[in-house]
Amino acid sequence: MTPSPAAPLRPPGQVVEIARTLQTAGFEAWCVGGAVRDALLGLAHLDWDLATSATPPEVRRLFKRTVPVGIEFGTIGVLDREGRMHEVTTFRHDVKTDGRHAEVQFGASLDEDLARRDFTINAIAFDPIARRLHDPFDGRADLARGVVRAVGDAEARMREDRLRALRAIRFAARFDFAIDPPTWNAIVGSAPHLTRLSPERVRQELDKTMEQVRRPSMALRRWRESGAFASLVPSLAHVPDDVLRAIDLLPIPGPATRPLRKALRFAALFSHGGGDEAARALRALRASNHDTAIISTLVERWSRHGAVVGATLASGTLPSPEALRRLASSVGRLRVGAFVRLAAARWGAGVASVDPRLVRRLHRTLHDIAFRAPLEVADLAIDGDDLRQAGVSAGPALGRLLQRLLDLVLADPAINHRDVLLARARSMLHEDGAPA
């Protein structure tokens, strides 16, 4: 991705108004950060941030509605007429840092402020009033060359904030950029120190990679090669290439109406191991219980069924109707679609040579089974009350009996009638020597 010669730098009118208020009061005001970078690349960006020579108290005096979102770091949120917040941050330079959090000092110049930023492509400033760019580190040239390069000394930038190593990898994958060799060497050198990052920030970087990058394998391969996975998610230290390729075959998360897309990408990432291993890693990353359950369950079902179903499809046929019913029952009727999408990605990445048309047939057939066939104990024509009325004692044995009846119904759905199942239940109890 390269910048368009005519790439428009048109900050929203509310941002221009904020900049004009600051400049009219005698302060510098510049648009900075990702919005400038993305605009030069011709990409939409919703959040335009401003950097200014005004101190936080001066910013608060100039605007009626402000929020001290990070006042200790010089950031004030200014609310525009529509109630949207825009971050306005005082020019600053770092006094000291612990590798994640910096102590800053105000009174810096614009160039000093830009010098403390991570990469040259993020160190470009734009004056929205005079409509001029300020680019002291040749960030626009790096955009044109397609390179992620640290500002100044790459090793120093990584020491200041260890998160920058992961951000560099994400930016390079998102924009299909190379990483400048000295910057890459600094990332590799930073890998053993990434444990200073909180699990939440690590998970956020993985989330952003899955959400923003069309081909996440580019980023995740660099996580592996740099040693980031070894430090942060040891179970993925040697994740195979075919697993990473599978993630690329799953759609990028989009609207809120597609909530499973990100979970599917994570399920593919962890699919080389088992469900328990995935759950442990996700809990260590402080993933929500909801996400952990969905992802680890999909991984477990893939581990249990993926190879067998793939081998059957590779032979040119679908599994038998009974096998498909048992598959749908194991996966869960609400997850059969997600399972097939995960499996198709793994098969497509090289696990099995499967005709995509057969995969589509599998998906349609499983969907029909999921919503027409009895697959759960709740779908049986009898329940625990029926069995108790028939003389079966309450307790764990009753639950086991219902599971045995479900097993019979999965083999032959035609027997799912109350009288038939009661007769089968009595026969099972007689065979077991239990009273009925």
N, C-alpha and C positions, 0 to 999 in steps of 0.2 A: 504494500500500500504506500503510495507516494503522494505528497501534497499536490493539490491542483494549483496551477499558476494563478487561477482566478478564484481560489478558495475564499469564500466570503467570511470576513470577520465582522459579524453583526451581533454584538451582544444585545440581549433584550433591552427594551426601552427603559425598564425600571433600573437596570444595572447602569445604563448611561446616566440616568438621573442621579444615582448615588455618586458616581464618579464626578459629575458636574458640581454637585453640592460640595464635595471634598475639595475639588480644585478651586472653586470660587472662594472658598474659605482660606486659600493659600497653601493647601497641602497637595502633595503628589497623589495620584490615584491611577492604578494600573490593573487591568485584567491579567490574571496569571493562572498557571496550572493547566489541568486537563482540558478545560474548555478551549483555551487558545490552541493547544496541541490538536485537539479533535477538529476544530474549525479549519485549521491549516490542512488537515487531511480530508476535509470535505464531509466530516461526520457531524451528526447532531449531538449536542451536549446540553443537558438541562441546567446544570449547576455552574454558573459563572461566579468565580471568586475574585475578590479585589484585594490588592496590597496597597498600603498607603503609608505616608510619612506621619500621619496623625496618630497620636497615642490613643489607647482605648478610652480614657476619659474624654478626650477631644472628640472622638467619634460619637460617643454617647451624648455629648452636648449638641452635636449638629443634627441629630435625628430624633424624632419624637418617640419612635417605637424601636427599642433595641433589646437584645437578649445576650447576656454574658456567657456565650456558649463555651468559651475557652479563654477567659480574660487573662489568666496567668500566662498564657502563651501569646497574648496579644490579639485574640480573635473575638470580635463582636458580631453578633447576628443582627443585621438591619432588616426590619420588616418593611416591604414596599406597600404601596396603596392597596394591593390585592391580598396582603397578608402573607406573601411568600418571603421566606427568609433568605438573605444573601450574606455570606460570610465576608467580613472586612477585617483584614489582619495587618497589624502594624509591621513595618519593615523591622527585621530582627536578625541577629546572628547568635550562634550557639556559644555558650560559655563553657559548658561541659555536658557530657552525655554518658549514660550507663549502657549504651548499646541498644536502647529502645526509647527512653524518655530523655529529652534534652532540657537543660536549663538555658533559657534565652535571655537576651538583653536587647532592649529597644534602642532607638537612636541610630540604627544602621542606614546605609544608603540602599537604593534599589539594587545595585550590583552586589552588595554584600548579602542582601536578602536572597537574590537569585543564586548566589554562590553556595548557599547552604542547602539547596534543593538536590534531589537525588540524581536525575538524569537530564541531559541537555535538552531533550525533547519536552521536558516539563519545566524548563528554565527560560521560557520565552515570555516576555511581557508585551501587552498591547494597551496603548493609550486610547480609550474609546472616544475621547473628545478630539484630540489632534489626529486620531486615526494613524498612529505610527507604531511600528514594532520595535522592541528593544531586545536584542538577541546576542548577549555578550559571549555566549559559549557555543555559538554556531549550531544551535538546536535545529534550526530550519534546514541546514545542510544535512544533518543526520536524518531528519525526516525524509529528505529527498533521496538519501543513500539507503534508507531502510535499516538504520542501525540504532540500537540502544546503547548509549555510552554514558558512563558516570560523569558528573560534573567534577572536573579537577582530578584529584587523586582517588582512584576507584577504591583502593583498600581503605582509605580514610572514610569515604562515604559509607562503606559497609560497616565499619566499626561504629560509626555514629548511630546507625539504626540498622539492626540485623534484618528487619523486615524488607529492606530494600533488595536483598538478594532474591526474595520471592516475587517482589513487584517487577523486577527487571525481567524475570522469566515470563511472567504473565503478559507484560507489555509486548515482549518479543513475539509471543505466540498470537496474541490478539491482532497485532498489525502485520504478522508474517515478516518480522524484522530479524536480522542477525543480531548477535550480541558482540560488541566490541571485545577483542581478545583480552586486553587488560581488565575490563569489567568482568568478563567470564572468569578469569583467574581469581579475581577478588571474591566472586560468588562461591567458587569452589573452596577458597580459603576460609570463607565465612561459615560454611556448612556445619563444622563441629560446634559452632557457637550459636546455632539457631535455636538451641534448647532454651535460650534466654527469652524467647518469644512465648507469650501465653498461648495455651491450646486454642482459645477462642480466636485469636488473630490468625493462627495457622489455618484453622477451619475456614475463616472468612476468605483467606486467599484461595483455598481450594474451591469454596463456593463461587467466588468471582471467576475463577478459571472455568468452571463448568457453565456458568451463566453467560460469560462474555466471549469465550473463545470457540470459534466454530470447530476447530480441530484441536481438542485438548491434548492429544498425544504429543504435540510439539512441546507443550509446556511440561507435561508430566514426565516425558523422557528426560528433560533437563533436570527435573527434580531428582530423578534417579541417578543421572550421570554426575551431577554436582555433589551428591551425597546428602541432599536435603531430606530425601525419604529415609535414609539410614538414620539420620538424627531425629526426625520428627514422627515418622510412621514406619517403624522398623519392619512391619509385616510387608511393606511395599518396597523394601530396599532392592529387591531383585524382580520386581514385577515384569513379566515377559512382554515383548513387543506386541504379540497378537492380542493381549488384553488391552493394551493402550490403543491399538488400532480399532478395537471394537467400540471404544467410546466415541470415536469419530463418526461411526455409523449411526449413532443415536442423535436425534434432533436436538438443537440447542434450545434450552428452556426459553419460553416466550411468555405468552399471556398467563394470567392466573388461572385460566380455565384448563391449563395443562400442568397441574402440580406435580405429576409423577416424572416429568422429564428430567429434572435434576437428580431425583432419587435413582432413576434408571442409570444415569451416567455414573453415579457413585457405586451402584450395584455392579456395573461392568468393571469399574476400577478394582473392586475387592473380590471379583468373581474367581480369581485364581486360588483363593483360599476358601475356607468354609464360612458358614454363617456365624459361628461363635467367634471366629477370628475377626470377622468384619465388625461384629458388635463390640468387641473389646477395643478395637481401634477407634471406632466412632465414639464410644464413651470417653476414651482418652482425649479425643478432640472436642469434648463437651457438646456433641451433637444432641439434639432434642431426643427424648424417648420415642416420640412419634417417628422421626426420621430413622432413628436407629432400628426400630422394629421393622419398618417397611423395607429398608435396604438389606438388613441381615436376613430377613425372611426370603427375599428374592434370591440372595446369594445362596442360601441353604437349599432352596428348591432347584436352582440351577445346578448346584453341586450334585444333588440327588438324581435329577432327571435329564439334565442337558445332554450328556454324552450318549445315553441310551436312545433318547428320542432323535438326536442328530444322526446316529448311526442308522436308525430305521429310515429316516428321510433320505439319507445318502444312498440307500439301496433303491430309492425310487418309489417308495410307498409310504402311506400314513400308518401309524400304529393302529392296532385293532381297536374297534369301538370300546371294548372293555378297558384296554390300556389307556385310552383317551379319557374315559370316565374317571379312572383312578388318578390320572394326572391332574385333571380338573379338580377333583376332590382334594388332592394333596396341596395344590397351588392355592386353591380358594377361588370361588367363582368371580370375585371382584378383582382378582389379580391375574387372571389367565392372559389378558391382553398384555399386561406389563411383562409377564414371564416370556411370552412369545417374542416381544420386541427385544428383550435382553438376549434371549437365545439366538434370535436371528442375527443380532450384532456379533455375538461370539462365533456363530457358524460362519458368518460372512467374513470375519477376520482371519479365518483359517483353521478353526477347530474341526470343521467338517465341510465337505463339498456338497452343499445342499442347494437344489433348484429353488430359486426365490418363489416360483409359482407354487411349489409344494408347501413352502412356508405360509403363503397366503391361504392355501386350502386348510392348513393346520389351524391357522388363526380363526377362520370362519367356522370350522367344525367345532373347535373348542368353545367358541363363543356360543354356538347353538346349544352344545351340551351344558354349558355353565348355567344357562337360564331355562333349560327344559328338563334336564335329568335330575333325579334325586342324588345329591352329592354329600349331604351332611346329615347328622343324626336328626336335626330338626326337620329334615325333609321326609323322614320315615312316616309311614301311615299309622304307626303307633308311637307312644311315648312312655315315659316312666310310670305315669298314672295307670295306663293300660296294663302294664306289666304287674304293678302292685295289686290292681284289682283282680288280676289273674292268679295272684298268690305269690308273686316273686318278692322276696324280702328287699327292703330298701338298703342301700349301701353301695360300696364300690363295685360289687358283683353285678349290680343292676346296670351301671354305666358300661361295664365291660360287655355285658350281654347286648346292649344297644349297639355298641361298636361292631360286634360280631354280626348282628343283623344288617348293619350298614354294609359290611363287607359282602354279604350275600346279595344285597340290592345293587351294589356296584357291579357285581358279576352279571346280574340279571334284573334290570329294573322292572320287568313285568311282574315280579313277585311282591312289589311294594303295595300290598293290600293288608288291611288290618287282620283279617282272619288267617291269611296265609302266614303272616309274620308271627302271630300269636302261636300258631301251630309249630312253626320252626323254633320259637323260643322254648316251648314246652319240650320239644324233642332234644334241644341242646341241654336243657337242665336235666332231663332224664339221663342223657349220655354222661353228664358230669356227676350224676348221683346226688344232685341237689333236689330238695322238695319243690314242687310246682303246684 
